[in-house]
């Protein structure tokens, strides 16, 4: 079996995530210009329903399947891994068809009950049913390859899905627009169907190519795994992950129900409260989530790597891989945290043409570091089969967020920044609980001395950014001084990584393509 390292897999998933994000951003801009506010409104009434059902039925499948596949592969039971895939594929295909039928049958209910306010959204809702079926089935294939630590098929499937989806959405919306907004919105939503079909077809082809060329038979005799046991374990592993994926937008929506109301209680008008809410959720939150593209990829790649080692009893390998993932994540999140804190207002001006989002960005910059810690520790716990624990930790942390958002946002001198602090506390609690259980199960501890060196390098970087920006601002203006400060600070950070020995040669050697060259350079500097 040909395997890539989990760092190589993480890099592949990161690049795919970036491509998908870029395509999605371009699509939102062009589709908004094409359909206008009303047409986008119809589209947004249907698409979140599709995403919700996909989260319920399919979000936990890739992780659950990857854990089971990794466990059997680690034992050498490749036939058992194949059986797990076939059973889960058959079972989830039935579930997928049921979900698609439920979406068609439930669309009229959503409109009649008033949950979807515009009856014109009926057609966009029902055309998404085939995409839901295809996407759920694709999740099984992605879990299979991820369990073998082969991330390229998942990446190719994601990128092709998004590319076909975007192209089809824009073309159909443009062709059908003369027939009315309802038809154009339905055409745009239908773009998800050929996208999902393309993603499923390419990953199916890759599966059969993989089976034909590289898959080996089991080297020992193993008992045949009962189908019922496979489905039961699939449910035990997948349901908590799916619930956690549903909880994430639910926790985020807490701000929707609390922040504007509590801002008004603090003395702001409705207009002012809405504006401040936009600064927090539409600007600051979106910015701090960008580094999560890497940390999500690392966590996804870590799950099967941990499962394989844990199933073999190699706890030292589990710790080594987790430490490596955490160090790589912190190498990105720590400087991003410090840089956003120092340049919050200039970056707000540069990206959003207003300095008003600066305070929220500054406070939420702490969340960048915390998100990395939470996601990596969640990947560790999930890889060991404890998929319910990160979910329970998120629920406990959400209680803190709700309580603090309610009280802090109503303080006039805090306002929306109070809600940002509540988010930081939410992430801190979830991360601390994850770390507690990681230490309890496998004696994992964060290498805080290494994190300290990263913060030293990042402090030098942040100081450079502050001096460069403030020195150039009177001469070059805000935009150029901000961009120059970011570039200069980035160069300083790279130098300081070597000065403070904040990057290890063993980690550098695992980086695909140029890792060996970088590792040899670090070893020479360490002498």
TORPAKOL-385338 format. One record per residue (C-alpha): x, y, z; residue number from 1; residue in three letters. Coordinates in nm, 4 decimals, padded with zeros to 6 digits. Layout:
<nodes>
        u        v        w pos code
        X        Y        Z NUM  ALA
...
</nodes>
This chain:
<nodes>
        u        v        w pos code
  00.0000  00.0000  00.0000   1  UNK
  00.1383  00.3381 -00.0978   2  UNK
  00.0985  00.5878  00.1848   3  UNK
  00.1826  00.9527  00.2154   4  UNK
  00.2835  01.1024  00.5474   5  UNK
  00.0102  01.2807  00.7333   6  UNK
  00.1942  01.6112  00.6831   7  UNK
  00.1934  01.5604  00.3085   8  UNK
 -00.1757  01.4787  00.3319   9  UNK
 -00.2354  01.7929  00.5347  10  UNK
 -00.0562  02.0030  00.2743  11  UNK
 -00.2656  01.8490 -00.0037  12  UNK
 -00.5892  01.9174  00.1861  13  UNK
 -00.4734  02.2720  00.2663  14  UNK
 -00.4095  02.3514 -00.0997  15  UNK
 -00.7465  02.2010 -00.1915  16  UNK
 -00.9138  02.4064  00.0814  17  UNK
 -00.7563  02.7256 -00.0498  18  UNK
 -00.8707  02.6499 -00.4056  19  UNK
 -01.2228  02.5699 -00.2860  20  UNK
 -01.2359  02.8928 -00.0808  21  UNK
 -01.1185  03.1022 -00.3755  22  UNK
 -01.3709  02.9442 -00.6113  23  UNK
 -01.6454  02.9921 -00.3545  24  UNK
 -01.5531  03.3577 -00.3060  25  UNK
 -01.5529  03.4248 -00.6806  26  UNK
 -01.8869  03.2484 -00.7107  27  UNK
 -02.0478  03.4586 -00.4360  28  UNK
 -01.9316  03.7814 -00.5990  29  UNK
 -02.0413  03.6930 -00.9525  30  UNK
 -02.3682  03.5301 -00.8465  31  UNK
 -02.4577  03.8323 -00.6340  32  UNK
 -02.3973  04.0631 -00.9270  33  UNK
 -02.6045  03.8376 -01.1538  34  UNK
 -02.9061  03.7680 -00.9326  35  UNK
 -02.9082  04.0735 -00.7080  36  UNK
 -03.0274  04.0764 -00.3508  37  UNK
 -03.3657  03.9153 -00.4133  38  UNK
 -03.2285  03.6297 -00.6236  39  UNK
 -02.9512  03.5600 -00.3735  40  UNK
 -03.2161  03.5633 -00.1027  41  UNK
 -03.4057  03.2819 -00.2773  42  UNK
 -03.0821  03.0890 -00.3221  43  UNK
 -02.9919  03.1352  00.0462  44  UNK
 -03.3341  03.0057  00.1544  45  UNK
 -03.2624  02.6696 -00.0116  46  UNK
 -02.8873  02.6131  00.0166  47  UNK
 -02.8607  02.6199  00.4000  48  UNK
 -03.1271  02.3461  00.4183  49  UNK
 -02.9084  02.1309  00.1923  50  UNK
 -02.6000  02.2035  00.4038  51  UNK
 -02.7898  02.1208  00.7241  52  UNK
 -02.9105  01.7826  00.5932  53  UNK
 -02.5635  01.7043  00.4581  54  UNK
 -02.4166  01.7858  00.7999  55  UNK
 -02.6682  01.5603  00.9747  56  UNK
 -02.6286  01.2635  00.7407  57  UNK
 -02.2767  01.2890  00.6079  58  UNK
 -02.0490  01.5143  00.8126  59  UNK
 -01.9290  01.2413  01.0483  60  UNK
 -01.8940  00.9713  00.7825  61  UNK
 -01.5428  01.0522  00.6490  62  UNK
 -01.3907  01.0602  00.9985  63  UNK
 -01.5786  00.7510  01.1186  64  UNK
 -01.4900  00.5465  00.8091  65  UNK
 -01.1288  00.6682  00.8152  66  UNK
 -01.0909  00.5585  01.1793  67  UNK
 -01.2258  00.2081  01.1094  68  UNK
 -01.0235  00.1681  00.7884  69  UNK
 -00.7050  00.2864  00.9617  70  UNK
 -00.7555  00.0457  01.2517  71  UNK
 -00.7975 -00.2592  01.0276  72  UNK
 -00.5155 -00.1562  00.7947  73  UNK
 -00.2818 -00.1191  01.0932  74  UNK
 -00.3551 -00.4835  01.1783  75  UNK
 -00.2861 -00.5931  00.8207  76  UNK
 -00.6525 -00.6793  00.7718  77  UNK
 -00.6928 -00.5158  00.4316  78  UNK
 -00.9819 -00.7434  00.3374  79  UNK
 -01.1545 -00.6284  00.6555  80  UNK
 -01.0929 -00.2667  00.5573  81  UNK
 -01.2549 -00.3370  00.2215  82  UNK
 -01.5530 -00.4985  00.3908  83  UNK
 -01.5962 -00.1977  00.6171  84  UNK
 -01.6012  00.0271  00.3130  85  UNK
 -01.8496 -00.1868  00.1210  86  UNK
 -02.0878 -00.2212  00.4164  87  UNK
 -02.0784  00.1503  00.4992  88  UNK
 -02.1166  00.2428  00.1313  89  UNK
 -02.4251  00.0212  00.0966  90  UNK
 -02.5768  00.1440  00.4228  91  UNK
 -02.5086  00.5132  00.3569  92  UNK
 -02.6411  00.4842  00.0001  93  UNK
 -02.9756  00.3792  00.1478  94  UNK
 -02.9551  00.6640  00.4002  95  UNK
 -02.8672  00.9060  00.1197  96  UNK
 -03.1687  00.8084 -00.0907  97  UNK
 -03.3933  00.8409  00.2135  98  UNK
 -03.2532  01.1902  00.2848  99  UNK
 -03.3068  01.2944 -00.0761 100  UNK
 -03.6697  01.1781 -00.0653 101  UNK
 -03.7166  01.3520  00.2693 102  UNK
 -03.5820  01.6765  00.1243 103  UNK
 -03.8268  01.6629 -00.1659 104  UNK
 -04.1182  01.5682  00.0595 105  UNK
 -04.0266  01.8194  00.3265 106  UNK
 -03.9816  02.1186  00.0985 107  UNK
 -04.3537  02.1893  00.0780 108  UNK
 -04.3820  02.1546  00.4565 109  UNK
 -04.1025  02.4076  00.5103 110  UNK
 -04.2891  02.6607  00.2995 111  UNK
 -04.6376  02.5890  00.4361 112  UNK
 -04.5153  02.6043  00.7964 113  UNK
 -04.3482  02.9393  00.7358 114  UNK
 -03.9960  02.8163  00.8149 115  UNK
 -03.9091  02.9167  00.4585 116  UNK
 -04.0902  03.2429  00.4075 117  UNK
 -04.0980  03.2690  00.0275 118  UNK
 -04.2892  03.0035 -00.1697 119  UNK
 -04.0654  03.0717 -00.4692 120  UNK
 -03.7906  02.8822 -00.2844 121  UNK
 -03.9762  02.5533 -00.3421 122  UNK
 -03.8105  02.4786 -00.6758 123  UNK
 -03.4573  02.5606 -00.5534 124  UNK
 -03.5181  02.3294 -00.2570 125  UNK
 -03.6238  02.0210 -00.4512 126  UNK
 -03.3519  02.0464 -00.7175 127  UNK
 -03.0898  02.0091 -00.4424 128  UNK
 -03.2133  01.6595 -00.3445 129  UNK
 -02.9955  01.4720 -00.6014 130  UNK
 -02.6895  01.6683 -00.4872 131  UNK
 -02.7592  01.5618 -00.1293 132  UNK
 -02.7728  01.1927 -00.2291 133  UNK
 -02.4502  01.2111 -00.4308 134  UNK
 -02.2608  01.4090 -00.1647 135  UNK
 -02.3446  01.1638  00.1150 136  UNK
 -02.2234  00.8705 -00.0956 137  UNK
 -01.9031  01.0604 -00.1791 138  UNK
 -01.8337  01.0973  00.1944 139  UNK
 -01.7849  00.7190  00.2176 140  UNK
 -01.5179  00.7209 -00.0539 141  UNK
 -01.3390  01.0131  00.1103 142  UNK
 -01.3375  00.8320  00.4435 143  UNK
 -01.1957  00.5209  00.2765 144  UNK
 -00.9010  00.7046  00.1233 145  UNK
 -00.8404  00.9141  00.4342 146  UNK
 -00.8263  00.5945  00.6394 147  UNK
 -00.5418  00.4788  00.4148 148  UNK
 -00.3792  00.8225  00.4613 149  UNK
 -00.4279  00.9020  00.0922 150  UNK
 -00.5553  01.2584  00.0796 151  UNK
 -00.5099  01.3306 -00.2904 152  UNK
 -00.8395  01.1641 -00.3996 153  UNK
 -01.0330  01.3716 -00.1442 154  UNK
 -00.8585  01.6893 -00.2586 155  UNK
 -00.9219  01.6200 -00.6281 156  UNK
 -01.2852  01.5353 -00.5585 157  UNK
 -01.3397  01.8540 -00.3557 158  UNK
 -01.1784  02.0815 -00.6139 159  UNK
 -01.3561  01.9239 -00.9130 160  UNK
 -01.6878  01.9340 -00.7281 161  UNK
 -01.6468  02.3043 -00.6500 162  UNK
 -01.5227  02.3960 -00.9988 163  UNK
 -01.8090  02.2214 -01.1812 164  UNK
 -02.0553  02.3547 -00.9250 165  UNK
 -01.9458  02.7166 -00.9695 166  UNK
 -01.9350  02.7013 -01.3488 167  UNK
 -02.2758  02.5342 -01.3732 168  UNK
 -02.4375  02.7688 -01.1214 169  UNK
 -02.3239  03.0802 -01.3045 170  UNK
 -02.4106  02.9457 -01.6512 171  UNK
 -02.7587  02.8238 -01.5534 172  UNK
 -02.8357  03.1412 -01.3575 173  UNK
 -02.7370  03.3518 -01.6607 174  UNK
 -02.9363  03.1372 -01.9077 175  UNK
 -03.2509  03.1208 -01.6905 176  UNK
 -03.2516  03.4805 -01.5665 177  UNK
 -03.4766  03.6001 -01.8553 178  UNK
 -03.7370  03.3503 -01.7303 179  UNK
 -03.7519  03.5109 -01.3879 180  UNK
 -03.5646  03.5146 -01.0582 181  UNK
 -03.7256  03.1924 -00.9383 182  UNK
 -03.5968  03.0010 -01.2405 183  UNK
 -03.2531  03.1652 -01.2156 184  UNK
 -03.2242  03.0842 -00.8434 185  UNK
 -03.3312  02.7241 -00.9122 186  UNK
 -03.0697  02.7020 -01.1876 187  UNK
 -02.8033  02.8327 -00.9520 188  UNK
 -02.8912  02.5810 -00.6813 189  UNK
 -02.9075  02.2976 -00.9362 190  UNK
 -02.5385  02.3637 -01.0045 191  UNK
 -02.4681  02.1596 -00.6914 192  UNK
 -02.5929  01.8445 -00.8700 193  UNK
 -02.3366  01.8213 -01.1550 194  UNK
 -02.0703  01.9343 -00.9081 195  UNK
 -02.1529  01.6521 -00.6659 196  UNK
 -02.1796  01.4051 -00.9551 197  UNK
 -01.8362  01.5046 -01.0856 198  UNK
 -01.6852  01.4702 -00.7375 199  UNK
 -01.8382  01.1231 -00.6945 200  UNK
 -01.7359  01.0025 -01.0413 201  UNK
 -01.3717  01.1084 -01.0083 202  UNK
 -01.3278  00.9557 -00.6624 203  UNK
 -01.4963  00.6328 -00.7819 204  UNK
 -01.2530  00.6117 -01.0733 205  UNK
 -00.9623  00.6741 -00.8347 206  UNK
 -01.0930  00.4005 -00.6057 207  UNK
 -01.0987  00.1371 -00.8792 208  UNK
 -00.7562  00.2450 -01.0040 209  UNK
 -00.6246  00.2146 -00.6517 210  UNK
 -00.7824 -00.1298 -00.6056 211  UNK
 -00.6453 -00.2545 -00.9344 212  UNK
 -00.2888 -00.1334 -00.8955 213  UNK
 -00.1908 -00.1076 -00.5323 214  UNK
 -00.4236 -00.2860 -00.2906 215  UNK
 -00.2743 -00.5971 -00.1291 216  UNK
 -00.4609 -00.8887  00.0234 217  UNK
 -00.4473 -00.9497  00.3974 218  UNK
 -00.1338 -01.1278  00.5067 219  UNK
 -00.3122 -01.3240  00.7828 220  UNK
 -00.6481 -01.4856  00.8323 221  UNK
 -00.8978 -01.2582  01.0046 222  UNK
 -01.2596 -01.3278  01.1000 223  UNK
 -01.5213 -01.1699  00.8755 224  UNK
 -01.6550 -00.8528  01.0352 225  UNK
 -02.0347 -00.8694  01.0881 226  UNK
 -02.2248 -00.6029  00.8964 227  UNK
 -02.4306 -00.5071  01.2007 228  UNK
 -02.1168 -00.4484  01.4087 229  UNK
 -01.9720 -00.2274  01.1356 230  UNK
 -02.2895 -00.0183  01.1124 231  UNK
 -02.3128  00.0106  01.4910 232  UNK
 -01.9526  00.1316  01.5203 233  UNK
 -02.0102  00.3678  01.2282 234  UNK
 -02.2995  00.5241  01.4177 235  UNK
 -02.1052  00.5428  01.7455 236  UNK
 -01.8169  00.7252  01.5766 237  UNK
 -02.0081  00.9359  01.3226 238  UNK
 -02.3004  01.0727  01.5244 239  UNK
 -02.0871  01.2764  01.7717 240  UNK
 -01.8799  01.4205  01.4867 241  UNK
 -02.1950  01.5121  01.2928 242  UNK
 -02.3427  01.6671  01.6065 243  UNK
 -02.0239  01.8682  01.6597 244  UNK
 -02.0421  01.9933  01.2999 245  UNK
 -02.4009  02.0995  01.3601 246  UNK
 -02.3057  02.2592  01.6911 247  UNK
 -02.0441  02.4839  01.5301 248  UNK
 -02.2942  02.6940  01.3301 249  UNK
 -02.5353  02.6723  01.6251 250  UNK
 -02.2746  02.8235  01.8563 251  UNK
 -02.1945  03.0859  01.5951 252  UNK
 -02.5633  03.1722  01.5680 253  UNK
 -02.5688  03.2459  01.9399 254  UNK
 -02.4263  03.5850  01.8510 255  UNK
 -02.7185  03.6434  01.6135 256  UNK
 -02.9731  03.6089  01.8936 257  UNK
 -02.7753  03.7684  02.1750 258  UNK
 -02.5378  04.0363  02.0468 259  UNK
 -02.7785  04.2796  01.8725 260  UNK
 -03.0274  04.2558  02.1596 261  UNK
 -02.7643  04.3135  02.4288 262  UNK
 -02.6057  04.5976  02.2317 263  UNK
 -02.9429  04.7697  02.2364 264  UNK
 -02.9566  04.7074  02.6116 265  UNK
 -02.6199  04.8814  02.6346 266  UNK
 -02.7730  05.1939  02.4816 267  UNK
 -02.7025  05.1543  02.1112 268  UNK
 -02.9751  05.2167  01.8554 269  UNK
 -03.1009  04.9361  01.6319 270  UNK
 -02.8954  05.0731  01.3431 271  UNK
 -02.5804  05.1009  01.5561 272  UNK
 -02.6317  04.7519  01.7023 273  UNK
 -02.6690  04.6023  01.3544 274  UNK
 -02.3543  04.7802  01.2378 275  UNK
 -02.1472  04.6603  01.5334 276  UNK
 -02.2832  04.3080  01.4852 277  UNK
 -02.1645  04.3234  01.1233 278  UNK
 -01.8160  04.4264  01.2345 279  UNK
 -01.7989  04.1263  01.4668 280  UNK
 -01.9519  03.8493  01.2560 281  UNK
 -01.9101  03.9646  00.8992 282  UNK
 -01.5584  04.1058  00.9263 283  UNK
 -01.3665  03.9906  01.2347 284  UNK
 -01.4956  03.6323  01.2477 285  UNK
 -01.4306  03.5694  00.8800 286  UNK
 -01.0740  03.6975  00.9073 287  UNK
 -00.9703  03.4892  01.2074 288  UNK
 -01.1066  03.1730  01.0428 289  UNK
 -00.8611  03.1906  00.7509 290  UNK
 -00.5702  03.0094  00.9247 291  UNK
 -00.8180  02.7314  01.0090 292  UNK
 -00.7805  02.6071  00.6498 293  UNK
 -00.4418  02.4662  00.7549 294  UNK
 -00.5392  02.3478  01.1016 295  UNK
 -00.8517  02.1689  00.9744 296  UNK
 -00.6384  01.9926  00.7135 297  UNK
 -00.3855  01.8927  00.9806 298  UNK
 -00.6603  01.7625  01.2098 299  UNK
 -00.8265  01.5680  00.9260 300  UNK
 -00.4966  01.4101  00.8268 301  UNK
 -00.4049  01.3404  01.1904 302  UNK
 -00.7179  01.1320  01.2645 303  UNK
 -00.6282  00.8210  01.0567 304  UNK
 -00.2581  00.8592  01.1418 305  UNK
 -00.3441  00.8438  01.5122 306  UNK
 -00.5979  00.5620  01.4593 307  UNK
 -00.3441  00.3409  01.2837 308  UNK
 -00.0775  00.3925  01.5499 309  UNK
 -00.3212  00.3658  01.8414 310  UNK
 -00.4686  00.0406  01.7080 311  UNK
 -00.1162 -00.1019  01.6936 312  UNK
 -00.0458  00.0016  02.0527 313  UNK
  00.2236  00.2458  01.9386 314  UNK
  00.1390  00.5273  02.1784 315  UNK
  00.4821  00.6825  02.1274 316  UNK
  00.4017  00.7203  01.7569 317  UNK
  00.0660  00.8775  01.8446 318  UNK
  00.2410  01.1352  02.0639 319  UNK
  00.5082  01.2013  01.8037 320  UNK
  00.2566  01.2618  01.5262 321  UNK
  00.0408  01.4815  01.7480 322  UNK
  00.3401  01.6894  01.8588 323  UNK
  00.4411  01.7336  01.4948 324  UNK
  00.0917  01.8422  01.3911 325  UNK
  00.0684  02.0817  01.6852 326  UNK
  00.4091  02.2366  01.6113 327  UNK
  00.3206  02.2904  01.2448 328  UNK
 -00.0152  02.4427  01.3397 329  UNK
  00.1387  02.6752  01.5985 330  UNK
  00.4040  02.7873  01.3509 331  UNK
  00.1173  02.9470  01.1553 332  UNK
 -00.1382  03.0374  01.4226 333  UNK
  00.0974  03.2075  01.6701 334  UNK
  00.2320  03.4699  01.4245 335  UNK
 -00.1158  03.5149  01.2771 336  UNK
 -00.2455  03.5817  01.6293 337  UNK
  00.0265  03.8389  01.7081 338  UNK
  00.0147  04.0034  01.3664 339  UNK
 -00.3623  04.0503  01.3717 340  UNK
 -00.3443  04.1912  01.7243 341  UNK
 -00.0927  04.4600  01.6265 342  UNK
 -00.2288  04.5463  01.2810 343  UNK
 -00.5991  04.4922  01.3526 344  UNK
 -00.7125  04.8435  01.2626 345  UNK
 -00.4851  04.8878  00.9563 346  UNK
 -00.5951  04.5470  00.8236 347  UNK
 -00.9576  04.6431  00.8834 348  UNK
 -00.9028  04.9589  00.6778 349  UNK
 -00.7206  04.7665  00.4043 350  UNK
 -00.9762  04.4871  00.3645 351  UNK
 -01.3042  04.6479  00.4678 352  UNK
 -01.2432  05.0192  00.4094 353  UNK
 -01.3281  05.0969  00.7727 354  UNK
 -01.1222  05.1036  01.0936 355  UNK
 -01.4291  05.0194  01.3045 356  UNK
 -01.3778  04.6415  01.2915 357  UNK
 -01.0279  04.6812  01.4366 358  UNK
 -01.1168  04.6336  01.8068 359  UNK
 -01.3094  04.3114  01.7405 360  UNK
 -01.0300  04.1798  01.5151 361  UNK
 -00.7710  04.2615  01.7825 362  UNK
 -00.9541  04.0698  02.0557 363  UNK
 -01.0483  03.7771  01.8291 364  UNK
 -00.6858  03.7425  01.7169 365  UNK
 -00.6402  03.5285  02.0302 366  UNK
 -00.8957  03.2884  01.8837 367  UNK
 -00.6618  03.2083  01.5940 368  UNK
 -00.4180  03.0388  01.8319 369  UNK
 -00.6942  02.8724  02.0325 370  UNK
 -00.8713  02.7322  01.7239 371  UNK
 -00.5504  02.5560  01.6223 372  UNK
 -00.5116  02.3982  01.9675 373  UNK
 -00.8750  02.2880  01.9757 374  UNK
 -00.8781  02.1345  01.6288 375  UNK
 -00.5550  01.9382  01.6707 376  UNK
 -00.6570  01.8019  02.0112 377  UNK
 -01.0002  01.7131  01.8715 378  UNK
 -00.8281  01.5234  01.5894 379  UNK
 -00.6185  01.3372  01.8475 380  UNK
 -00.9223  01.2366  02.0536 381  UNK
 -01.1228  01.1381  01.7462 382  UNK
 -00.8337  00.9318  01.6148 383  UNK
 -00.8299  00.7350  01.9399 384  UNK
 -01.2019  00.6660  01.8923 385  UNK
 -01.3278  00.9141  02.1534 386  UNK
 -01.5384  01.1124  01.9081 387  UNK
 -01.8017  01.2079  02.1673 388  UNK
 -01.5590  01.3874  02.3987 389  UNK
 -01.4854  01.6912  02.1760 390  UNK
 -01.8624  01.7297  02.1281 391  UNK
 -01.9295  01.7290  02.5031 392  UNK
 -01.6458  01.9752  02.5572 393  UNK
 -01.7940  02.2079  02.2947 394  UNK
 -02.1332  02.1939  02.4669 395  UNK
 -01.9801  02.2828  02.8038 396  UNK
 -01.7820  02.5667  02.6460 397  UNK
 -02.0956  02.6975  02.4717 398  UNK
 -02.2568  02.7519  02.8132 399  UNK
 -01.9703  02.9852  02.9032 400  UNK
 -02.0067  03.1665  02.5708 401  UNK
 -02.3804  03.2229  02.6134 402  UNK
 -02.3416  03.3484  02.9700 403  UNK
 -02.0528  03.5831  02.8947 404  UNK
 -02.2008  03.7106  02.5667 405  UNK
 -02.5192  03.8026  02.7500 406  UNK
 -02.3408  03.9985  03.0234 407  UNK
 -02.0302  04.1401  02.8531 408  UNK
 -02.2010  04.2668  02.5363 409  UNK
 -02.4390  04.4778  02.7453 410  UNK
 -02.1480  04.6703  02.8996 411  UNK
 -02.1400  04.9993  02.7014 412  UNK
 -01.7616  05.0381  02.6883 413  UNK
 -01.7212  04.6789  02.5659 414  UNK
 -02.0093  04.6348  02.3208 415  UNK
 -01.9340  04.3853  02.0428 416  UNK
 -01.5831  04.3388  02.1853 417  UNK
 -01.7478  04.1746  02.4865 418  UNK
 -01.8909  03.9096  02.2549 419  UNK
 -01.5435  03.8615  02.1075 420  UNK
 -01.4047  03.7975  02.4570 421  UNK
 -01.6855  03.5464  02.5149 422  UNK
 -01.5752  03.3605  02.2010 423  UNK
 -01.2175  03.3494  02.3310 424  UNK
 -01.3367  03.2044  02.6612 425  UNK
 -01.5506  02.9501  02.4739 426  UNK
 -01.2465  02.8278  02.2804 427  UNK
 -01.0264  02.8331  02.5908 428  UNK
 -01.2656  02.6098  02.7841 429  UNK
 -01.3093  02.3643  02.4950 430  UNK
 -00.9327  02.3481  02.4391 431  UNK
 -00.8536  02.3032  02.8093 432  UNK
 -01.1006  02.0161  02.8346 433  UNK
 -00.9585  01.8542  02.5211 434  UNK
 -00.6084  01.8802  02.6675 435  UNK
 -00.7262  01.7297  02.9955 436  UNK
 -00.8673  01.4211  02.8247 437  UNK
 -00.5697  01.3932  02.5895 438  UNK
 -00.3403  01.3837  02.8921 439  UNK
 -00.5692  01.1405  03.0729 440  UNK
 -00.5833  00.8930  02.7837 441  UNK
 -00.2323  00.9125  02.6445 442  UNK
 -00.0310  01.1531  02.8641 443  UNK
 -00.0206  01.4183  02.5936 444  UNK
  00.1103  01.7625  02.6901 445  UNK
  00.1583  02.0682  02.4725 446  UNK
  00.5259  02.1544  02.4300 447  UNK
  00.4872  02.4955  02.5919 448  UNK
  00.8598  02.5748  02.5777 449  UNK
  00.8424  02.5418  02.2001 450  UNK
  00.5264  02.7550  02.1892 451  UNK
  00.7132  03.0142  02.3975 452  UNK
  00.9898  03.0338  02.1371 453  UNK
  00.7276  03.0834  01.8679 454  UNK
  00.5770  03.3705  02.0674 455  UNK
  00.9219  03.5284  02.1023 456  UNK
  00.9709  03.5132  01.7259 457  UNK
  00.6176  03.6438  01.6745 458  UNK
  00.6714  03.9282  01.9230 459  UNK
  00.9740  04.0425  01.7226 460  UNK
  00.7626  04.0152  01.4091 461  UNK
  00.4734  04.2107  01.5618 462  UNK
  00.7051  04.4841  01.6884 463  UNK
  00.8554  04.5175  01.3411 464  UNK
  00.5093  04.5408  01.1870 465  UNK
  00.4088  04.8179  01.4301 466  UNK
  00.7225  05.0273  01.3713 467  UNK
  00.7172  04.9850  00.9920 468  UNK
  00.3489  05.0734  00.9644 469  UNK
  00.3682  05.3787  01.1884 470  UNK
  00.6923  05.4941  01.0271 471  UNK
  00.5651  05.4677  00.6702 472  UNK
  00.2054  05.5763  00.7287 473  UNK
  00.2739  05.9552  00.7125 474  UNK
  00.4750  05.9078  00.3917 475  UNK
  00.2960  05.6350  00.1927 476  UNK
 -00.0548  05.6228  00.3319 477  UNK
 -00.2398  05.3443  00.5053 478  UNK
 -00.2703  05.0737  00.2375 479  UNK
  00.0924  05.0690  00.1203 480  UNK
  00.2306  05.1017  00.4737 481  UNK
  00.0130  04.8103  00.5896 482  UNK
  00.1172  04.5820  00.3037 483  UNK
  00.4840  04.6754  00.3512 484  UNK
  00.4577  04.6118  00.7247 485  UNK
  00.3073  04.2644  00.6653 486  UNK
  00.5777  04.1654  00.4151 487  UNK
  00.8612  04.2981  00.6334 488  UNK
  00.7197  04.1357  00.9451 489  UNK
  00.6898  03.8031  00.7632 490  UNK
  01.0579  03.8149  00.6692 491  UNK
  01.1549  03.9017  01.0272 492  UNK
  00.9475  03.6117  01.1583 493  UNK
  01.1236  03.3636  00.9306 494  UNK
  01.4639  03.4886  01.0480 495  UNK
  01.3584  03.4788  01.4136 496  UNK
  01.2400  03.1206  01.3773 497  UNK
  01.6048  03.0270  01.3257 498  UNK
  01.7403  03.2712  01.5840 499  UNK
  01.5131  03.1353  01.8582 500  UNK
  01.5386  02.7781  01.7238 501  UNK
  01.1616  02.7722  01.6941 502  UNK
  01.1569  02.5299  01.4024 503  UNK
  01.2868  02.1762  01.4338 504  UNK
  01.4852  01.9981  01.1658 505  UNK
  01.2787  01.6806  01.2160 506  UNK
  00.9576  01.8717  01.1384 507  UNK
  01.1134  02.0442  00.8391 508  UNK
  01.2304  01.7098  00.6984 509  UNK
  00.8684  01.5887  00.6831 510  UNK
  00.7507  01.8843  00.4752 511  UNK
  00.6845  01.7569  00.1205 512  UNK
  00.8968  01.8637 -00.1781 513  UNK
  01.1541  02.0959 -00.0095 514  UNK
  01.1641  01.9536  00.3429 515  UNK
  01.5027  01.7783  00.3178 516  UNK
  01.6784  02.0923  00.1950 517  UNK
  01.5250  02.3050  00.4700 518  UNK
  01.6078  02.0423  00.7322 519  UNK
  01.9756  02.0351  00.6345 520  UNK
  01.9908  02.4154  00.6551 521  UNK
  01.8449  02.4074  01.0070 522  UNK
  02.0900  02.1400  01.1206 523  UNK
  02.3833  02.3491  00.9952 524  UNK
  02.2535  02.6520  01.1858 525  UNK
  02.2094  02.4450  01.5027 526  UNK
  02.5764  02.3430  01.5069 527  UNK
</nodes>
